[in-house]
């Protein structure tokens, strides 16, 4: 089984996709995806995600993107 993590811009245009095996938790994949996305587009202002991305990963992503003091 495969999970797909998709990132689009505010207009719905595809920025990046990550496909991983299902046994990897969403929070682990999200951290890798945001690190890659940060290198691709350095002016991230807002991140919207579903409930699969919750807990400590939210704070780590906000810090990595400079959205959280």
C-alpha positions, -999 to +999 in steps of 0.1 A: +000+000+000+012+035-008+004+069+007+007+101-013+014+135+002+005+163-022+014+200-020-004+225-041-004+263-042-034+285-035-046+281-070-044+243-069-013+240-090+009+210-081+041+219-063+054+186-051+043+150-044+058+124-021+049+087-023+058+065+006+050+031+019+019+029+042+038+019+073+055+053+075+035+077+097+022+109+082+042+131+106+075+116+095+067+121+058+054+156+065+087+167+080+106+155+050+082+170+026+083+204+043+121+204+043+121+197+006+093+223+000+113+249+020+142+246-005+118+247-035+097+278-023+111+299+004+082+322+008+056+299+025+031+320+044+002+296+052+001+258+055-033+240+055-034+202+063-059+176+072-061+159+107-035+133+098-009+160+105-013+168+141+006+169+174+042+179+178+048+179+140+028+210+136+051+230+159+082+215+142+069+225+107+059+260+118+094+265+133+111+251+102+091+274+079+096+304+102+059+307+108+063+302+146+085+324+168 
